[in-house]
């Protein structure tokens, strides 16, 4: 089932565009000085992507909150976006309740649940996405695109980002077979290893997404870091043979020239101690390159799950257990 959900990602992007275009987001009676996105897991990661997409355009802070509390600055000049695919995420609902008394402009993104119910009862702005998807992490496109449309409709960004989403969907359709083949060969190379993911500044959401997908789909641990920051600390740890690790660089032709040089030097150092693989994105702009890496990473997590006997990429029983125990507390 997870492989089919991954394969449908380009179509999900197109559906998300249709939903976002039709959304009615009312203007705020106060100037917006900052944006706060509240969400966790597969819903929260959408905010990380949007933050990196808009960082060179949006002239106000765009922050992502992944917990129960709200920063003290949240108030009448805040745009607060609450994203929960189920609409019942405990942390997001608690943060939502706290935001109601701040005067912030609230917009909710969900397939239903308590979040949509409360938004309807209170007359708040909301965008409802399709329900009944078995894995919220497979609904990333809905989260990213709706946030982009909210910003666009409120005049905080232009329309070029949502337009690029359409281009990304077309590109992924054309590259689907090649991406699957590349993901399968990379999974074979990393089989039995603990992946270490490296990318460059402005692309960290890609690495976080892949880490989370490997955690949930392949049921393995891994870690990630970002260049150049990694060169000021973690690089020093590479001085012993680590055959149980496998380093994966996610690269782009448009990465800053100094970071390109850093990666080449990093590879020379790290390849002394473990295997190194690199993946170069395709695409005409940042949105397309990011979506290429996302789709590759999703397929990689699927193929790595297939290499592990008895692993069901969809099940997250330990998270269900955690939620059950929390209800008892």
N, C-alpha and C positions, 0 to 999 in steps of 0.2 A: 504493500500500500504506500509506504513512504516513497518508493521510487516513482510511483505515479504522481504523487503530490509534487515532487521535485521537477518532474518532466513538465508539469503544468504551470510552472512558475512564470514563463513569458505571458501566458494567457491570463494569469492572475494579475500581472501588472496592467494589462489592458482593461480588465474588469475594474481594477482599482481606479484607473483613470476615469472611466465612465461614472463611477460612484462619486469621485471627488468633484468632477465637473458639475454634477447635479446638486451638490451639497449647498445648502443655504446657510451661510455663516454671517450672522449679523455683526455689524461694526460695534466697537466699544465706545462708550461716551467719555473715556479717558484715553490719553496718549499711552501707548504701550512702551514701556522702558526696558522690559526684559521678558523672556519667554522661559517657562519652566515646564518640562515634560515629565510626567510621573508615570512610570511603568516598569515592569520587571520581566526578565526572561525574554521570550520571543516577542513580547510587546515592547519592552523597554529598549531593546537593541535598535528598533526603528529610529528612536530619538538620537542615538549615537551616529547613525548614518546621516540623518538630516543635518545634524550639527556640523558634520564635516563637509557636506554638500554646500552649505550656505555661508561658511566662515569667511569667504572673501567677498560676500555681497551684503549680508544682513548686518546692519550697523548697530545692533543691540545684542546683548548677551543671550545665548541660547543654551540653557543648562538642562541636564538630565538628572532626575532624582529617582533613585532606586531603593526606596525605603518607606517607612511609616510616617516620618516627620516632614515638615516643610521648612525651608530656610526662613529666617526672620524677615527678609526683605519682601516677601510675598505680600502684595497689597493691591490697591486700586489700579496701579500701573503695570500689573503683571498679566500676561496671557498665560494661563495655566491649562495645559493639555493633559488630559488623563486618558491613558491608553491601556486597555485590558481586553484581550480578545474575548475571554469568557464573560467579562463584566463583573466577575466575582472575586478578583484577586484581592486578598485581605489587605496587603500593604497599600495598594492603590486606592481602595475604598476608604481606608482610614485617612490617607492624605487628602482625598477628595472632601471628606467631612470637615476636615480642618480648614480647607480652602474656602468653604462656603461663607465663613464669617470675615474673610479678608477683603472682600470687595473686588477680588480678581475677576477678570473675564475668563470664564471656564468653558472649555470645549471638550467633549468626551468622544472617544473613538472606541467602539466595541461592537460585538455581534449581538449583544443583548445583556441578560443578567441584571444585577442590581444597578450597575452604572447607567445603563440606558433607562431603566425604570425611574431612577432618581432624576436624571436629566429631563425626562418627559414631565415628571410631576412638578419640577421647579421651573420649567420653561427655559432650560439652558440649551445652548447650542450643542448639537451632537451629530456625529456621522455614524451610521450603522452599516457594518460590513456583513457579508454572508456568514451565516452560522453553520453549525454542524460539521466543521472541519475537525478531524480527529487529533490534530497536533497544532497548537498555537504557533509553534516555531516554524511551521510550514506556511504561515500567513504573513510573512515579513513584508511582502509587497503591499498589502492593505495598509499596514502601519506607516510605512515610509511615505507612500503616495498621499494618504489623507493628511499627514502633517504638512507636506509640501503645499497642498491645496489650501490648507488653513492659512498658512503664511502668505500665499499668493492672494487669496481673497481679502486679506486684511491689509494688503499693500506693503508687506514687509519684505517680499522678494518678487522677482519677475516671473513670467510664465515659461522661461526657457528651461527651467529644471523639470517641470512636468512634461514639457515637450520632449526632453531628453529621455524620459522614462519610456515613451513610445518607441524611440529609436533603439533603446536598449532591448526592449522586447523583440523587435525585429532582428536585431543582431544575434540574440540568444537563440532564436529559431534557426537561423542560418548556421550557427556554430554548435548546435546541440550535440550532434554525433561526435564532433571533434572534442568537445568538452568531456563527454562521457568517456571517450577512449583515453584521454589524458588523465582523467580522474582514476580510471581503473589501473592504469600503469603506475600511477603515483601511489595508489593504495597497495599494490604489490610491493613497491619499493619500501613502504613504511610498515608493512605487515609485521606484527610482533614487536614493534618499536613504540616508544613514547614520543609523539610528535612535539617538536619545538618550532613554533611559528614566528617568523620575523617579517616585518614589513616596515614601511617608512611613515614618518609623521603625516597626518592628514588621511591615513588609510587604516588607522587602528581598528575602526569598526569592523573592517573585513576580517582582521585577525581574531577579534573577539567573537564574531559570528562563527568562524570556523572552529574555534575552541569549543564553543557551546554546542555546535552540531556534533563534533566528535564525542563530547561528553554524553549527549543525549541519544544520538543515533548509534554510534559505535560502542558506547559504554566504556570509554577509556579516558584516562587522564592525559592532559597535555598542558603546555603553558605557552604564553606568547610574550613578546616584547617589541618595542618600537625603536627604530634607528632615527635619529642619532642617540637618543637617551641610553639605549642598550650599550653603546660604546663607552659610557662613563661608569659602568658598574658590572653588568652581567658578563661582558666579554672577558673579564679577568678570571671568571670561573672556568673558562675553557682551557684546561691545562692537563687533563687526564683523558684516557681513552673511555668513551661512553658509547659502547657498541649497542646498548639498549635504547639509545636515543636516535632520532632521525630529524634533521633540521630541514625545514621547508621555508624558502624565501618566496614571498608574494611580491612580484616586482611589476613596474610599469615603465614604459619608455619615457614617460613625462616626469618621473621622479627627479627631484632636484639633483643637479649634476654632482654636488658634493656628497649627497647621500648615495648616488650610484657608485662613486669611488669608495665610500665607506663599505658598502655591501661587498664589493670585489675584494677588499682587504679582509673583511670579516670571513668570507668564504675560504680564503687562503689559510687563515688561522684555524678556523673550526674544522675544516676538512681533514686536518691532521688527527682529529680525535673521534670523528663520527661521520656518517654519510650526510651529504648535502644535496638537496634537490631545489630547483627554482622554477617558478611558474611565471611567465610573462603574460600580462593581460592583453586583451584586444579591445578596440573601441575608439571612437572619434572624440570622446570627451570624458570627463571624470565619471559622470554617471554611468556611462557604458562600461568603462573599465572596472568600476566597482562592482557592477552587476555581473560582469564576467567572472570576477573572482568569487563572488557570492555563489553563483551557480556551480562553478568548479568545486568550491568547498562543500556545497551540499551534496554533490555527487560523490566527492571523495569520502565523506562521512558514510554515505550509503554503501559504497563498495568496501569500505573497511568493516562495516557491520556484517557484510556478507562473508568476509574472510574469517569471521569469528563464529564458530559453530554454536547454534542455539540462540543467537542474539536476534531479538526482535527490535528493529529500529524504531518502532512506534512506542512501545511500552516504556513507561516511566514509573514503575511500581514504587520505587523508593520515595519519589516525590509525593505520590498518592498516600503512602504510609505517613510521611511527614505531615501532610495536611490533616490526615485523620487524627494524629496525635495532638496537633495544635487545637483541634476542635474540642478535645477533652480537657485542655488546660484552662 
